[in-house]
Amino acid sequence: MSQPYKIPQSVLVVIHTPALEVLLIKRADAEDFWQSVTGSKDHVEEPFAATAVREVAEETGIDALAAGHQLRDWGLENIYDIYPRWRHRYAPGVTRNTEHVFGLELPQPLPVTLEPREHLNYQWLPCGEAEKKVF
């Protein structure tokens, strides 16, 4: 059962290859905003790893648990202010989100199937170029 508001607990999944090619996806609701896979828990009890697997599948069509794919919990959390333009998605008074970070290593870049309501484009970039594009 889905919540009336987004839960302020989410995942960030950096999808990359052993050669450190990084997948970035372009948001549909923000001009020239590139990011890794992100998404909130569907319910408070949902484990972060399950959220990561679900969000990767929803946003890219990639099965994070497929043979040869390695999903790793990086043991990092980011706590940040939710952008004002997106606060309406959260319960009144919620202004901060806790984001748990994972890495998903794939053997090589794969084609991606985007959810067009969320993302418009994708690209695989060397790590340094990807880092510049998202910050």
C-alpha positions in Angstrom: 0.0 0.0 0.0 1.5 3.3 -1.0 1.7 6.3 1.3 -0.2 9.6 0.7 3.2 11.4 1.0 6.7 10.4 0.0 8.8 9.0 2.8 11.9 11.1 3.5 14.2 8.1 3.3 15.6 7.3 -0.1 18.4 5.6 -2.0 21.1 6.9 -4.4 22.4 4.1 -6.7 25.5 4.9 -8.6 25.6 2.5 -11.6 29.1 1.9 -13.0 31.4 -0.5 -14.8 34.8 -1.8 -13.6 36.3 0.8 -15.9 34.4 3.5 -14.0 32.0 4.4 -16.7 29.0 5.9 -14.9 25.3 5.9 -15.9 23.5 9.3 -15.7 19.9 9.9 -16.3 18.2 13.2 -17.2 15.2 14.2 -15.1 12.0 15.0 -16.9 10.8 17.6 -14.4 13.9 19.7 -14.2 15.8 21.4 -17.0 19.2 19.8 -17.7 19.3 18.0 -14.3 21.4 14.8 -14.6 21.6 12.3 -11.8 22.2 8.7 -10.8 19.2 6.5 -9.9 17.3 7.8 -6.8 14.1 7.0 -5.1 12.2 6.9 -1.9 11.1 3.9 0.1 7.6 2.7 -0.7 6.9 2.0 3.0 8.9 2.7 6.1 9.7 -0.9 6.7 11.1 -1.5 3.2 14.9 -2.3 3.5 17.1 0.2 1.7 18.6 -2.6 -0.5 15.1 -3.6 -1.7 14.4 0.1 -2.5 17.6 0.2 -4.5 16.8 -2.9 -6.5 13.2 -1.6 -7.2 14.3 1.9 -8.2 17.0 0.6 -10.5 14.5 -1.6 -12.3 11.8 1.2 -12.5 14.2 3.9 -13.7 16.5 1.9 -16.0 15.0 -1.5 -16.7 18.2 -3.1 -15.3 18.0 -6.0 -12.9 20.4 -5.2 -10.1 20.4 -8.8 -9.0 21.1 -10.4 -12.4 24.2 -12.6 -12.8 27.3 -10.5 -13.1 25.8 -7.5 -11.4 27.1 -6.5 -8.0 24.9 -4.3 -5.7 27.0 -2.9 -2.8 25.9 -0.9 0.1 28.5 1.8 0.4 27.6 2.5 4.1 27.1 6.2 3.4 24.2 8.4 4.0 23.5 11.9 2.8 21.1 14.1 4.8 19.9 17.1 2.8 17.3 19.8 2.5 14.5 18.8 0.0 14.3 21.3 -2.8 11.3 23.6 -2.2 9.8 22.7 -5.6 9.5 19.1 -4.5 8.4 19.6 -0.8 4.7 19.3 -1.7 5.4 15.5 -2.2 6.2 15.1 1.5 4.1 15.5 4.6 3.7 19.1 5.8 6.7 20.2 7.8 9.1 17.7 6.2 12.1 19.5 4.8 15.0 17.0 5.1 15.7 13.7 3.5 18.0 10.9 4.4 19.5 9.2 1.4 21.3 5.8 1.6 24.1 5.2 -1.0 24.7 2.1 -3.0 26.9 1.2 -6.0 25.8 -1.2 -8.7 28.7 -2.5 -10.8 27.8 -3.9 -14.2 30.3 -5.8 -16.4 29.9 -3.2 -19.2 27.5 -0.3 -20.2 24.0 -1.6 -20.9 21.2 -0.1 -22.9 18.6 1.5 -20.6 14.8 1.6 -20.7 13.7 4.9 -19.2 10.4 5.7 -17.5 9.5 8.7 -19.7 7.5 10.4 -17.0 10.6 10.5 -14.8 13.6 10.7 -17.2 14.2 11.8 -20.8 17.7 10.6 -21.7 20.7 8.7 -20.4 24.4 8.5 -21.0 27.4 6.6 -19.9 30.3 8.8 -19.0 33.8 8.4 -17.5 33.6 9.0 -13.8 35.2 12.5 -13.8 32.9 13.7 -16.5 29.9 12.3 -14.7 30.9 13.9 -11.5 31.1 17.3 -13.2 27.7 16.9 -14.8 25.9 16.1 -11.6 27.5 18.9 -9.4 
